[in-house]
Amino acid sequence: MSLAPSRKAGDTVESTLLQDHTELRHVSDHEHEHHDALTTELLTSSRELPFVGICLLEPGTVVEIKSAMVVYGEAQRRGRFLLRRSQHDHLLEAGGVYLFAVCAPTPSRGIIAAKIVPASLVDEFDFSEIRFEDSPKFPSTSRGLGVIGGRRKLLSVGSA
């Protein structure tokens, strides 16, 4: 069974980040479905990987890697990060972080920028646009990030 193109692209970005940051160890979906990596040694903020709201990650911190292309499609729409409620709740309970990566709109998905953000801060940020994934239960709407409802939400790349 082949993977969806977005999953393949996400796996490519994840592999690149794990190779570039040896302080992170890959966690397979079989090992844990709600995060992609664990820190194996102290990881500190750097020019290549800045942190928001914290200065370091201690060994054992859970990390969920999210990537989005800076733009996508013929209309060159801004990319969006998909956050799943179950993953977010897990990160909150575990004191985990997101590693957000913005990628070039090419098949190789070269990483343009990346940033570590604690899950606890994601709820407090006022992102430019949050949209819940379209579904009969949750039609597409714009909301402040402080409101987390439904199972998924999308964060757009860039500002309004």
Residue frames as a rotation matrix with the C-alpha (Angstrom) as fourth column:
MET 1
0.582 0.813 0.000 0.00
0.813 -0.582 0.000 0.00
0.000 0.000 -1.000 0.00
SER 2
-0.365 -0.754 0.546 1.51
0.729 -0.596 -0.337 3.35
0.579 0.275 0.767 -1.02
LEU 3
-0.375 0.143 -0.916 1.46
0.750 -0.534 -0.391 6.46
-0.545 -0.833 0.093 1.13
ALA 4
0.752 0.640 0.159 -0.51
0.638 -0.646 -0.418 9.57
-0.165 0.416 -0.894 0.24
PRO 5
0.221 -0.708 0.671 1.63
0.608 -0.438 -0.663 12.31
0.763 0.554 0.333 -1.37
SER 6
0.482 -0.030 0.875 1.26
-0.482 -0.843 0.237 14.62
0.731 -0.537 -0.421 1.64
ARG 7
0.948 -0.148 0.282 2.36
-0.169 0.518 0.839 11.82
-0.270 -0.843 0.466 3.97
LYS 8
0.546 -0.789 0.282 5.38
0.829 0.462 -0.314 11.05
0.118 0.406 0.906 1.78
ALA 9
0.214 -0.435 0.875 6.33
0.179 -0.863 -0.473 14.73
0.960 0.257 -0.107 1.75
GLY 10
0.727 0.117 0.677 5.93
-0.599 -0.375 0.708 14.94
0.336 -0.920 -0.202 5.53
ASP 11
0.901 -0.418 0.118 8.11
0.307 0.806 0.506 11.86
-0.307 -0.420 0.854 5.97
THR 12
0.343 -0.791 0.506 10.79
0.737 -0.107 -0.668 13.45
0.583 0.602 0.546 3.77
VAL 13
0.282 -0.180 0.942 10.83
-0.346 -0.935 -0.075 16.61
0.895 -0.305 -0.326 5.90
GLU 14
0.909 0.110 0.403 10.81
-0.417 0.276 0.866 14.56
-0.015 -0.955 0.296 9.09
SER 15
0.736 -0.672 0.078 13.81
0.676 0.737 -0.027 12.51
-0.039 0.073 0.997 7.91
THR 16
0.167 -0.676 0.718 15.74
0.424 -0.608 -0.671 15.64
0.890 0.417 0.185 6.98
LEU 17
0.463 0.070 0.884 15.07
-0.608 -0.701 0.374 17.26
0.645 -0.710 -0.282 10.36
LEU 18
0.969 -0.081 0.232 16.07
-0.126 0.647 0.752 14.10
-0.211 -0.758 0.617 12.23
GLN 19
0.502 -0.839 0.208 19.33
0.821 0.388 -0.418 13.88
0.271 0.381 0.884 10.25
ASP 20
0.084 -0.450 0.889 20.10
0.153 -0.876 -0.458 17.57
0.985 0.175 -0.005 10.84
HIS 21
0.073 0.038 0.997 19.31
-0.887 -0.454 0.082 17.46
0.455 -0.890 0.001 14.57
THR 22
-0.294 -0.322 -0.900 20.91
-0.098 0.947 -0.307 14.35
0.951 -0.002 -0.310 16.03
GLU 23
-0.922 0.034 0.386 19.53
-0.387 -0.099 -0.917 15.24
0.007 -0.995 0.104 19.47
LEU 24
0.048 0.998 0.045 16.19
-0.947 0.060 -0.315 13.91
-0.317 -0.027 0.948 18.16
ARG 25
-0.913 -0.225 0.341 15.33
-0.144 0.958 0.247 10.21
-0.383 0.177 -0.907 17.86
HIS 26
-0.549 0.721 -0.422 12.62
-0.613 -0.005 0.790 9.03
0.568 0.693 0.445 15.48
VAL 27
-0.656 0.487 0.576 9.54
-0.296 0.536 -0.791 7.48
-0.694 -0.690 -0.207 17.07
SER 28
-0.950 0.301 -0.085 7.59
0.041 0.389 0.920 5.21
0.310 0.871 -0.382 14.72
ASP 29
-0.237 0.952 0.195 3.79
-0.817 -0.304 0.490 5.22
0.526 -0.043 0.849 14.57
HIS 30
0.261 0.280 -0.924 3.94
0.115 0.941 0.318 1.67
0.958 -0.189 0.214 15.94
GLU 31
-0.612 -0.569 -0.549 5.85
0.641 0.049 -0.766 2.93
0.463 -0.821 0.335 18.99
HIS 32
-0.391 0.550 -0.738 3.59
0.527 -0.524 -0.669 5.97
-0.754 -0.651 -0.085 19.55
GLU 33
-0.089 0.442 0.893 1.04
0.992 -0.037 0.117 7.47
0.085 0.896 -0.435 17.18
HIS 34
0.806 0.586 -0.089 0.87
0.592 -0.797 0.120 10.97
0.000 -0.150 -0.989 18.69
HIS 35
0.665 -0.617 -0.420 4.46
-0.469 -0.783 0.408 12.17
-0.581 -0.075 -0.811 18.31
ASP 36
0.928 -0.287 -0.238 7.30
-0.143 0.316 -0.938 11.76
0.345 0.904 0.252 15.82
ALA 37
0.041 -0.994 -0.103 10.44
0.157 0.108 -0.982 12.14
0.987 0.024 0.160 17.92
LEU 38
0.911 0.036 -0.412 11.99
0.413 -0.069 0.908 12.27
0.005 -0.997 -0.077 21.38
THR 39
0.525 -0.813 0.254 14.97
-0.681 -0.580 -0.448 14.32
0.512 0.062 -0.857 22.46
THR 40
0.715 -0.356 -0.601 17.85
0.452 0.892 0.009 12.04
0.533 -0.279 0.799 23.42
GLU 41
-0.324 -0.787 -0.526 20.09
0.946 -0.287 -0.154 14.81
-0.030 -0.547 0.837 24.70
LEU 42
-0.009 0.293 -0.956 19.83
0.413 -0.870 -0.270 18.50
-0.911 -0.397 -0.113 25.50
LEU 43
-0.175 0.039 0.984 18.59
0.961 -0.213 0.179 20.50
0.216 0.976 0.000 22.50
THR 44
-0.227 0.019 -0.974 19.04
0.509 -0.850 -0.135 24.27
-0.831 -0.526 0.183 22.60
SER 45
0.813 0.570 -0.114 17.73
0.276 -0.551 -0.788 27.09
-0.512 0.609 -0.606 20.46
SER 46
-0.362 -0.924 0.120 19.92
0.558 -0.112 0.822 28.08
-0.746 0.365 0.557 17.52
ARG 47
-0.508 0.112 -0.854 19.85
-0.571 -0.786 0.237 30.28
-0.644 0.608 0.464 14.45
GLU 48
-0.860 0.126 -0.495 18.81
-0.363 0.529 0.767 27.23
0.358 0.839 -0.409 12.38
LEU 49
-0.225 0.794 -0.565 16.19
0.549 0.583 0.600 26.05
0.805 -0.176 -0.566 14.89
PRO 50
-0.759 -0.026 0.650 14.85
-0.396 -0.775 -0.493 28.90
0.516 -0.632 0.578 17.03
PHE 51
-0.573 0.582 -0.576 12.53
0.786 0.588 -0.188 28.22
0.230 -0.561 -0.795 19.97
VAL 52
-0.253 0.588 0.769 9.47
-0.208 -0.809 0.550 30.21
0.945 -0.021 0.327 21.07
GLY 53
0.538 0.619 0.572 8.87
-0.599 -0.197 0.776 30.69
0.593 -0.760 0.265 24.79
ILE 54
0.928 -0.324 0.186 11.56
0.070 0.641 0.764 28.25
-0.367 -0.696 0.617 25.96
CYS 55
0.411 -0.861 -0.298 15.37
-0.880 -0.460 0.116 28.05
-0.237 0.215 -0.948 25.74
LEU 56
-0.689 -0.694 -0.209 16.01
-0.719 0.690 0.078 24.30
0.090 0.204 -0.975 25.67
LEU 57
0.569 0.755 -0.326 14.50
-0.670 0.655 0.348 20.84
0.477 0.021 0.879 25.46
GLU 58
-0.109 -0.555 0.825 15.56
-0.890 0.424 0.168 18.27
-0.443 -0.716 -0.540 28.02
PRO 59
-0.883 -0.216 -0.417 16.15
-0.383 0.845 0.373 14.63
0.271 0.489 -0.829 27.09
GLY 60
-0.789 0.615 0.010 12.86
0.559 0.723 -0.406 12.73
-0.257 -0.315 -0.914 26.84
THR 61
-0.397 0.661 -0.637 10.77
-0.371 -0.750 -0.548 15.65
-0.840 0.019 0.542 25.52
VAL 62
-0.094 0.449 0.888 8.16
0.748 0.621 -0.234 14.51
-0.657 0.642 -0.395 22.99
VAL 63
-0.598 -0.204 -0.775 8.21
-0.323 -0.824 0.466 16.30
-0.733 0.529 0.427 19.63
GLU 64
0.310 0.703 0.640 5.51
0.597 0.379 -0.707 16.36
-0.739 0.602 -0.302 16.94
ILE 65
-0.746 -0.632 -0.207 6.90
0.180 -0.491 0.852 17.45
-0.641 0.599 0.480 13.56
LYS 66
0.444 0.886 0.135 4.55
0.526 -0.136 -0.839 19.43
-0.725 0.444 -0.526 11.32
SER 67
-0.723 -0.687 -0.073 5.44
0.321 -0.428 0.845 20.69
-0.612 0.587 0.530 7.86
ALA 68
0.558 0.828 0.055 3.74
0.464 -0.257 -0.848 22.83
-0.688 0.498 -0.528 5.24
MET 69
-0.227 -0.566 0.792 4.80
0.967 -0.229 0.114 24.24
0.117 0.792 0.600 1.92
VAL 70
-0.778 -0.106 -0.620 5.16
0.271 -0.946 -0.177 28.00
-0.568 -0.306 0.764 1.89
VAL 71
-0.184 0.780 -0.597 2.67
-0.878 -0.404 -0.257 28.01
-0.442 0.477 0.760 -1.02
TYR 72
-0.690 -0.015 0.724 0.83
0.181 0.964 0.193 25.28
-0.701 0.264 -0.663 -2.86
GLY 73
0.172 0.828 0.533 -1.30
0.727 0.258 -0.636 24.73
-0.665 0.497 -0.558 -5.95
GLU 74
-0.199 -0.189 0.962 -1.67
0.928 -0.352 0.123 26.79
0.315 0.917 0.246 -9.10
ALA 75
0.679 0.541 0.496 -3.22
0.346 -0.832 0.433 29.65
0.647 -0.122 -0.752 -7.13
GLN 76
-0.368 -0.927 0.068 -0.10
0.270 -0.177 -0.946 29.75
0.889 -0.330 0.316 -4.91
ARG 77
0.670 0.671 0.316 -2.17
-0.196 -0.251 0.948 29.59
0.716 -0.697 -0.037 -1.71
ARG 78
-0.130 -0.702 0.701 -0.38
-0.932 -0.155 -0.328 29.74
0.338 -0.695 -0.634 1.64
GLY 79
-0.411 -0.102 -0.906 0.46
0.024 0.992 -0.123 26.36
0.911 -0.072 -0.405 3.10
ARG 80
0.340 0.594 0.729 -1.22
-0.795 -0.234 0.560 25.15
0.503 -0.770 0.393 6.27
PHE 81
-0.845 -0.535 -0.001 -0.19
-0.414 0.656 -0.631 23.02
0.338 -0.533 -0.776 9.23
LEU 82
0.198 0.912 -0.360 -2.72
-0.331 0.407 0.851 20.37
0.923 -0.049 0.383 10.20
LEU 83
-0.781 -0.371 0.503 -3.06
-0.581 0.134 -0.803 19.88
0.230 -0.919 -0.321 13.96
ARG 84
-0.148 0.715 -0.683 -5.01
0.087 0.697 0.711 16.91
0.985 0.045 -0.166 15.24
ARG 85
0.422 0.432 0.797 -6.85
-0.687 -0.420 0.592 17.26
0.591 -0.798 0.119 18.54
SER 86
0.985 -0.036 -0.167 -5.68
0.125 0.820 0.559 13.87
0.116 -0.572 0.812 19.87
GLN 87
0.167 -0.985 0.051 -2.04
0.783 0.101 -0.614 14.73
0.599 0.143 0.788 19.10
HIS 88
-0.142 -0.188 0.972 -2.38
-0.197 -0.957 -0.214 18.18
0.970 -0.222 0.098 20.63
ASP 89
0.752 0.484 0.447 -3.93
-0.538 0.060 0.841 16.78
0.380 -0.873 0.306 23.83
HIS 90
0.790 -0.532 -0.303 -1.12
0.581 0.808 0.095 14.21
0.195 -0.252 0.948 24.06
LEU 91
-0.125 -0.887 0.445 1.52
0.559 -0.433 -0.707 16.92
0.820 0.161 0.550 23.67
LEU 92
0.155 0.258 0.953 -0.16
-0.544 -0.783 0.301 19.04
0.825 -0.565 0.019 26.34
GLU 93
0.957 0.273 0.102 -0.27
-0.241 0.548 0.801 16.11
0.162 -0.791 0.590 28.77
ALA 94
0.641 -0.763 -0.089 3.36
0.764 0.645 -0.020 15.15
0.073 -0.055 0.996 28.05
GLY 95
0.542 -0.450 -0.710 4.74
0.046 -0.828 0.559 18.70
-0.839 -0.336 -0.428 28.12
GLY 96
-0.013 -0.535 0.845 5.67
0.843 0.448 0.297 18.26
-0.538 0.716 0.445 24.46
VAL 97
-0.211 -0.190 -0.959 6.46
-0.251 -0.938 0.241 20.60
-0.945 0.291 0.150 21.61
TYR 98
0.860 0.345 0.375 5.74
0.321 0.205 -0.925 21.09
-0.396 0.916 0.065 17.93
LEU 99
-0.435 -0.881 -0.185 8.58
0.209 -0.299 0.931 21.41
-0.876 0.367 0.315 15.46
PHE 100
0.710 0.702 -0.058 7.02
0.176 -0.257 -0.950 23.46
-0.682 0.664 -0.306 12.65
ALA 101
-0.491 -0.859 0.143 8.87
0.344 -0.040 0.938 23.43
-0.800 0.510 0.315 9.30
VAL 102
0.611 0.573 -0.547 8.07
-0.287 -0.483 -0.827 25.60
-0.738 0.662 -0.131 6.28
CYS 103
-0.145 -0.640 0.755 9.19
0.432 0.645 0.630 23.97
-0.890 0.418 0.183 3.05
ALA 104
-0.691 -0.167 -0.703 9.85
-0.536 -0.534 0.654 24.92
-0.485 0.829 0.279 -0.55
PRO 105
0.394 0.914 0.095 7.05
-0.536 0.312 -0.784 24.01
-0.746 0.259 0.613 -2.98
THR 106
-0.073 -0.511 -0.857 9.24
-0.946 0.306 -0.102 21.44
0.314 0.803 -0.506 -4.74
PRO 107
0.637 0.341 -0.691 9.25
-0.235 0.940 0.247 17.63
0.734 0.005 0.679 -4.72
SER 108
-0.254 -0.819 -0.515 12.36
0.389 0.401 -0.830 17.59
0.886 -0.411 0.216 -2.50
ARG 109
0.750 0.658 -0.074 10.55
0.371 -0.324 0.870 19.79
0.548 -0.680 -0.487 0.08
GLY 110
-0.357 -0.934 0.023 13.69
0.576 -0.239 -0.782 21.73
0.736 -0.266 0.623 1.03
ILE 111
0.328 0.470 -0.819 13.28
0.944 -0.198 0.264 23.26
-0.039 -0.860 -0.509 4.49
ILE 112
0.154 -0.177 0.972 13.16
0.342 -0.914 -0.220 27.06
0.927 0.366 -0.080 4.38
ALA 113
-0.445 -0.230 0.866 12.65
-0.671 -0.555 -0.492 27.62
0.594 -0.799 0.093 8.11
ALA 114
0.007 0.437 -0.900 11.82
0.458 0.798 0.391 25.65
0.889 -0.415 -0.194 11.24
LYS 115
-0.415 -0.066 0.907 10.81
-0.646 -0.681 -0.345 26.57
0.641 -0.729 0.240 14.78
ILE 116
-0.632 0.195 -0.750 10.10
0.568 0.776 -0.276 24.77
0.528 -0.600 -0.601 18.07
VAL 117
-0.419 0.593 0.688 6.91
-0.640 -0.730 0.240 25.84
0.644 -0.340 0.685 19.87
PRO 118
-0.977 0.123 0.173 5.61
-0.063 0.611 -0.789 24.30
-0.203 -0.782 -0.590 23.11
ALA 119
-0.546 0.837 0.032 2.13
0.599 0.364 0.713 22.83
0.586 0.409 -0.700 22.70
SER 120
-0.077 0.520 -0.851 1.02
0.937 -0.254 -0.240 24.85
-0.341 -0.816 -0.467 25.72
LEU 121
-0.559 -0.183 -0.809 1.79
0.051 -0.981 0.187 28.09
-0.828 0.063 0.557 23.84
VAL 122
-0.936 0.216 0.279 0.03
0.307 0.106 0.946 27.07
0.175 0.971 -0.166 20.63
ASP 123
-0.064 0.976 -0.207 -3.33
0.989 0.090 0.119 27.57
0.134 -0.197 -0.971 22.36
GLU 124
0.226 0.126 -0.966 -2.37
0.612 -0.790 0.040 31.13
-0.758 -0.600 -0.255 23.31
PHE 125
-0.807 -0.581 -0.107 -1.09
0.269 -0.522 0.810 32.39
-0.526 0.625 0.577 19.95
ASP 126
0.362 0.864 -0.349 -3.32
-0.047 -0.357 -0.933 34.47
-0.931 0.354 -0.088 17.73
PHE 127
-0.573 -0.586 0.573 -2.38
0.495 0.310 0.812 33.06
-0.653 0.749 0.112 14.34
SER 128
-0.839 0.191 -0.510 -3.43
-0.450 -0.770 0.452 34.85
-0.306 0.609 0.732 11.18
GLU 129
-0.010 0.868 -0.497 -5.90
-0.931 0.173 0.322 32.17
0.366 0.465 0.806 10.22
ILE 130
-0.849 -0.107 0.517 -7.20
-0.319 0.884 -0.341 29.01
-0.421 -0.455 -0.785 11.86
ARG 131
-0.056 0.857 -0.513 -9.63
-0.962 0.091 0.258 26.84
0.268 0.508 0.819 10.00
PHE 132
-0.111 0.126 0.986 -11.10
-0.465 0.870 -0.163 23.59
-0.878 -0.476 -0.038 11.15
GLU 133
-0.975 -0.219 0.042 -10.99
-0.082 0.527 0.846 20.89
-0.208 0.821 -0.531 8.53
ASP 134
-0.352 0.889 -0.292 -14.21
-0.909 -0.249 0.335 20.78
0.225 0.383 0.896 6.53
SER 135
-0.951 0.230 -0.208 -16.61
0.254 0.962 -0.100 18.15
0.177 -0.148 -0.973 7.77
PRO 136
-0.117 0.981 0.156 -20.36
0.381 -0.101 0.919 17.94
0.917 0.167 -0.361 8.24
LYS 137
0.425 0.276 -0.862 -19.89
0.893 0.026 0.449 18.48
0.146 -0.961 -0.235 11.97
PHE 138
0.183 -0.471 -0.863 -17.37
0.416 -0.758 0.502 21.34
-0.891 -0.450 0.057 11.69
PRO 139
0.768 0.079 0.635 -17.73
0.631 -0.254 -0.733 23.44
0.103 0.964 -0.245 8.52
SER 140
-0.230 -0.948 0.218 -14.77
0.901 -0.292 -0.320 25.59
0.367 0.123 0.922 7.60
THR 141
0.876 0.471 0.104 -14.63
0.382 -0.809 0.446 28.67
0.294 -0.351 -0.889 9.84
SER 142
-0.162 -0.904 0.395 -12.04
0.139 -0.417 -0.898 31.19
0.977 -0.091 0.193 10.94
ARG 143
0.895 0.399 -0.201 -11.41
0.232 -0.031 0.972 31.25
0.382 -0.916 -0.121 14.69
GLY 144
0.350 -0.784 0.513 -8.81
-0.886 -0.454 -0.090 32.34
0.304 -0.423 -0.854 17.20
LEU 145
-0.229 -0.534 -0.814 -6.40
-0.279 0.837 -0.470 29.59
0.933 0.120 -0.341 18.16
GLY 146
-0.783 -0.041 0.621 -7.57
-0.622 0.009 -0.783 29.74
0.027 -0.999 -0.033 21.77
VAL 147
0.290 0.918 0.270 -10.64
-0.821 0.384 -0.423 27.83
-0.492 -0.099 0.865 20.64
ILE 148
-0.808 -0.486 -0.334 -9.82
-0.586 0.726 0.360 24.21
0.067 0.486 -0.871 19.94
GLY 149
0.100 0.885 0.455 -12.87
-0.648 0.405 -0.645 22.26
-0.755 -0.230 0.614 18.90
GLY 150
0.833 0.248 -0.495 -13.41
-0.547 0.505 -0.668 19.31
0.084 0.827 0.556 16.68
ARG 151
0.823 -0.502 0.267 -10.68
0.388 0.840 0.380 16.88
-0.415 -0.209 0.886 15.78
ARG 152
-0.076 -0.874 0.481 -8.42
0.992 -0.015 0.129 18.93
-0.106 0.487 0.867 13.50
LYS 153
0.793 0.274 -0.545 -7.42
0.185 -0.959 -0.214 22.48
-0.581 0.069 -0.811 12.87
LEU 154
0.391 -0.626 0.675 -5.28
0.887 0.060 -0.458 24.15
0.246 0.777 0.579 10.27
LEU 155
0.380 -0.380 -0.843 -2.68
0.270 -0.827 0.494 26.87
-0.885 -0.416 -0.212 10.85
SER 156
0.934 -0.057 0.353 -1.77
0.338 -0.182 -0.923 28.92
0.117 0.982 -0.151 7.82
VAL 157
-0.031 -0.997 -0.073 1.79
0.964 -0.049 0.261 29.82
-0.264 -0.062 0.963 6.90
GLY 158
-0.693 -0.306 0.653 2.55
0.525 -0.835 0.165 33.55
0.495 0.457 0.739 6.80
SER 159
-0.719 0.428 -0.548 0.49
0.285 -0.538 -0.793 36.48
-0.635 -0.726 0.265 7.90
ALA 160
0.207 0.919 0.335 -2.84
0.825 0.020 -0.565 37.81
-0.526 0.393 -0.754 6.70
